[in-house]
Structure formats: C-alpha cells, structure tokens
Amino acid sequence: MKRIIIVSNRLPVTVTKRKNGLSFNPSVGGLSTGLSSFYKSYNNVTWIGWPGIFSERLNENERKIMETRLNREFSCHPVLLTQKDVDLYYNGFCNKTIWPLFHYFLQYTTFDKKLWYAYQQVNGIFCEKLSEIANADDIIWIHDYHLMLLPKLIREKLPDAMIGFFLHIPFPSFEIFRVLPWRREILEGLSGADLIGFHTYSYVKHFLESVRRILGYEHAYGEITIDNRVIKVDSFPMGIDYEKFANAASDPKVKKEIDKVCKTLGDYRIVLSIDRLDYTKGIPQRLEAFDLFLEKYPEFKEKVIFIIVAVPSRTKVEHYRLLKKEVDELIGKINGKHGTLGWTPIRYIYRFLPFHRLAALYNIADIALVTPQRDGMNLIAKEFIASKSDSKGVLILSEMAGAAEEMGEAIIVNPNNRETIADALREALLMTEEEQIERNKAMQRRLKRYNVKRWAMDFVETLIHIKKLQQDLRTKRLTDEIKTQLLNDYSKSNTRLIFLDYDGTLVHFMEKPEKAKPSEELMELLSSLAHQVKNEVVIISGRERETLDRWFGDLNIGLVAEHGAWIKERGGEWEIIEPLEDTWKKEILPILELYVDRTPGSFIEEKEFSLVWHYRNCDAELADVRVKELKDVLLNLTANLNIGIMEGNKVIEIKNTNINKGRAVLKWISKKQWDFILAIGDDMTDEDVFGVLPDTAYSIKVGLGLTRARFYIESVEKVRGLLKSMCQKGGEDEAIS
C-alpha cells in the first residue's frame, strides 16, 4: 500500500505552549476536521503542515520534543513558521488576497507585493520540508489555496513524483481571476500536479478557461498537456463522515445535551445557522431575511427561535471585526423589534462548539438555514441532513454553495434575495413530514454512498490512473534510443516511403494559408529529403490542392490534398481518389453560414469536396455549445447524403464518407515492397494513416494523447530535428555506397 502524504497549511494537531510543557490537541479547522476520518482510517498516511505555534516561541529542546511526539504519536511532520511568516503569508496573501478574490469579494481584495513574496517564501519552506520526507513512490496530496505554488516547486525537485492538488474553495470565473497580478504564477504552480481537483464542475470549467486564456493550453475531456505531461482536472464533491453524524443521537453525551437544550428552549420550532464568522457566509443578509420573515408572516412570532452559531474567525483582520460589530447590532435590533417578555427570536452563540453540542443542535433543529454568498462546498448542510435519523427536517440552501449541485432536494435560494429566503422559511415550517422524509432520504442515500472516505479514495484512485496514463504515454515517447534505431533502419533500407502531415507537424497550426507558408529553411529540408534517391516523400494535408501546388509544386514529392480527396504522385497530375459530387454543399452551406452569424470569430472554408467550419478564434464556452448543436443538426441532415462529419483541431469538416487520408496512403503502400515506412501527423485525421500502416512502420504522433501511432514526439521543432538527422544519415550512407 503506497504511503499518502497529506500537505496542508495546518496539521490536524495544534501545539500550544503551557507552563508545564507542550500541549497537543485536535485542530478545529474545516479541512483537518473533514479529512480526519480518512486520515485515521488509512493505514499509511503522513501529514505535513504548520502546528499552530510560532517557531520563535520554542527553544531547541522543545522543538525536538514537538517534532518527535508529532511524528511518533500522530504521524505528522511540522513546518516551522515565524510569526512574521504567518502574518504576511496566512493573514496577508491567503486571507487578504486569495480568499476574498476567489469568493468574488473584490472590494476586500489587497494586491501587495510584500504579501506575494511571503506567499512564495512559505510555499518554498513547505517544499523543503516535503522534499526531505517524500520518497519516489509516495502519493503527495496537497490541499487548498495556501499552497498553490507547491505542486510546481516539488515537481522541480522530484520530477517523477505522483502529485495531487485539491482546492477546497471556489475557483472564480476568468473575469475575476484575471484581476490577480500573479495569475500566471498561480496557474503554473498548480500545473505541477498530475491531478487537480475541485468540488464542482463549475469550478473545473472556470479553471480550464483560465488555463486556456492565460497559459494558452487547450484541454480535451478535462486533460491538459503541459511540458509533455498530461494533467487531469476533475470534480470531486467532498463528503462527510456520514456514520459519525447519523449515529450521533445514540451517543450518551449527545443524548444528554439534547435533553438539556430541549428543556431550555421548550416547544419552539428551531431554525439553525452555523458558520464561521466570515463575510462570505452571508450572515447579515440571513438576519435581514429573518427580520423580513417575522414582518411578513407575523403568525410565526413566538413560535420560532433562530439559533445562530458564529465561530470566531480571523479576529485580527479589520473586515472581520467590522462584521462582528454589524452582526451584533443586527441581532440586537431584531430582538428589540420583535421580541416579547417571554420570547427572544434570536439566540446568538459566538464560540466554537464541541461535537456533542453541535450534534445536539443538528438533531433538535427543524430547519437549517445555510445561505453563504459563495462557498466551495459547505459541509454544514451535509452534516445536518446526515444527523436526521428520522429523516425529518428541512434544509434551506444557497445556490452559491457547491453543495447545492448535489443537494437539489433542499429548498434552494438566492442568498441575496431576502424575500425568497423569508418565503422559504415559511415553506419549510409548513412542509409536511412526508415531504421532508422523501426529500431527506434521497440526499441521505447520496451522502452515505459518497462519504469522505469514498471521496478521498476516488481522488487517490484517479491520481494513480492518470499517473499510469502518463507512464504508458512515456513508453511511446520517441527516445534517443528509438531515434537511433529509426535512423539505423533508415540508413540500411533501399526503398523508403515518408508521409508527412503539414499543419501541426511541419509547421505550427495557422488558420490562414498565407501565415502557414513554408519557410526557406523548411523548403531546403524537404528538398534535401526528396533528393535522396531511395526516398519517396509525400506531403499529406487537409489544405486545398492549389495551395499545396503553389508551395510544393517544384519539389520532387507526392502530394495529398483535402484529407485524401486529391492525389498527385511525383511528376504526375492531380487525380481525384474516386468520382465525387458536391451538390450536397448547397444544402449544408446555409446551415454553416447561420452558425457563423451566431458564433463570433468562426468562419467557413469551402474546399472542392468539403466544407469546413473553423472555431479556433471563438469564445471557448460558446464554441462548445455551438459544436454540439451543429453536430446534431448535421447528423440529421447528412444521414442519407453519403457524407460524414469529422472533428479536427478546432474545426468541423463535412465531406464525402469515402474520403480519408488512410485511403490515399494505401495507394502508395500498394505500389511496391517498402523497406522503410515513416508517417508523422498530429491530429484525428492522421489516425486513419496510422491505422493502415504495416506493423513494422514507424508511426509518430506530434504531441501527447491517445493514438494508434507507435510513438509520439513532443513538437514541430523535434519533427524537423528528426528529418534533418535523416537527411544527414541518408546523405552519408548514399555517398559511401
């Protein structure tokens, strides 16, 4: 069983210094609490993080005692940080820059180089500690926004490490994220991971769009290729320790607390709100909605009590102090406005609650009001539903919480709409027990099935899978050893057939022909290759025959145009692969023109026997929608027309079904017995070529990805380098012979 190294800002154990020595207690943060059950259940886990005490408060002996006990008793390794580190990195960049920005609170966001430098420095400290501990076969799992530079840093030290990263807060839309001055560095830092996880698919889409628009990398099915390494980006909605909450009511300590609370509160209906005191949680808006509820539905006065638990958070930060003052004043105002001699509408608890008290409140509450302005997931909502052993109770949940995507049976509200929340409270109070049970059982089944252990193992299993995919692809890489073998086979052969795709293989892909015109250097390379008497070189492209003639007509090579529709052998004339007709174009062209009008940046390329809709320059999300729509329309229209739809590199091409590059290639392969065959291409259309080649042929795909080719090569530049080596090798051997 592989060892898992969890890396997070805080350890699950907090160290404090007392008169009689060091004290070790469980941490109360959401991440450490959420991961604790998986951490305790997995047999081989180590945790790296800050122990909660400033390094300058410890002498050398105390430091050794702390490190020894954390390692021996808790399987933890402490990262030592000074008070200055914590102030600038954690209280500074993490919570004055990343936290507000990623939660869409730009008005609270600070951009300060000093804080950014501290963030870089502390990520470097974590890297040093991790590199001391990690072995080659460990699974490294890095957590949350405090350590977004760490994946790349550790990748540079341990190039083959298995690295996963999970973000527990929202990833913002591109329009928000682009505001960050260090946006590129953050994305590059995260790209050191093999697997990047988020709570919801919305955050996945936001991240992928930022990668595309800032770093310039496209993705396919959530996979990005960066530095010849495939990175997987996916959603993993974090679960809870379901059984812990489901069985809590039978715990004697919890039972005692339930009895105590019920005696104190009497027969009132209970609305419960539990949060850290944070501006992202929407607590003032929630209070205002409750105020409106009492005004709008006075029949519920003296029948309902609203219990608000606010856990102190970041009390040294000004925004949080102001929030505390605002909440205190609002509660006083509402209680004064609506309260009576025997009834106080809001009960306010401003402190951390231990588990038995928290579980008791979940159990007795009729309604959980969970309305954050923005939340990565929100486990409170899940804990409340899991705690309802009789399945009675109503969850009112903000649509801005990640949990809303899984918990559609809850009453979903806009946290900024006071009227909607007030109406939701009334709906919840009047909901029948049968409906409550029906809604909650559906959510409970889901939460029980995908609990925190399943969530963690799902992430780890996906990480192992993507690492295996990387290794499988690596075995296909055209290494120096394989390249040497290829050149030796090339030099020993007497009849050589070489197929070369053009765009994306010999030159970087360009939409317009004039921009993709071959350079003098490339023309010299192709001429040199073609002039070797043992070689037959064929350029096989999707471009029109007129363009290929204009560029390569003077070279002694074969040409294939429009993905195989037209063929021109050396010294010959253009021939059509078989009699084709293009009358269908009149029916299809107006459809494509409509999609050009509806999709800014797209355009149509009309070839002799095909039509191509290009969308490389379009907004990615809009293009995704239009591609699906257009394919559906075309599939219906083309069913009886003997034409097919082909997806290429940001294009959809409609052409006769009998046309493909593979069919054209067979014309050359069948001419004679070839000692050496090489084919190089970069996209889906070249898979038809790879599929018809004999097993002994060298088939090479440019770039990583699933392919029929035997090998892959990293770039256009590497392709040209290989062809130069072939020219040199062939020239030497033929000169000798």
Buried (B, 14 or more C-beta within 10 A) or exposed (E): EEBBBBBBBBBBBBBEBEEEEBEBEEBEBBBBBBBBBBBEEBEEBBBBBBBBBBBEEBEEEBBEBBBEBBBEEBBBBBBBBBEEBBBBBBBBBBBBBBBBBBBBBEEBBEBBEEBBBBBBEBBEBBBEBBBEBBEEEBBBBBBBBBBBBBBBBBBEEBEEBBBBBBBBBBBBBBEBBEEBEBBEBBBBBBBBBBBBBBBBEBBBBBBBBBBBBBBEBBBEEBBBBBEBBBBBBBBBBBBBBBEBBBBBBEBEBBBEBBEEBBEEBEEBBBBBBBBBBBBBBBBBBBBBBBBBBBEBBEEBBBEBBBBBBBBEBBEEBEBBEEBBEBBEEBBEEBBEEBBEEEBBBBBBBBEBBEBBBBBBBBBBBBBBBBBBBBBBBBBBBBBBBBBBBEBEBBBBBBEBBBBBBBBEBBBBBEBBBBEBBBBBBBEBBEBEEEEBBEBBBBBBEBBBEBBBBBBBEBBBEBBBEBBEBBEEBBEBBBEEEBBEEBBEBBBEBEBBBBBBBBBBBBBEBEBEBEEBBBEEEBBEBBBBBBBBEBBBBBBBBBBBBBBBBEBBEEBBBBBBBBBBBBBBBEEEEBEBBEEBEBEBBEEBBEBBEEBBEEBEEBBEBEBBBBBBBBBBEBBBEBBEEBBEEBEEBBEEBBEEBEBBBBEBBBBBBBBBEBBBBBBBBBBBBEEEEBBBBBBBBBBEBBBBBBBBBEEEBBBBBBBBBBBBBBBBBBEBEBBBEBBBBBBEBBBEBEEEE
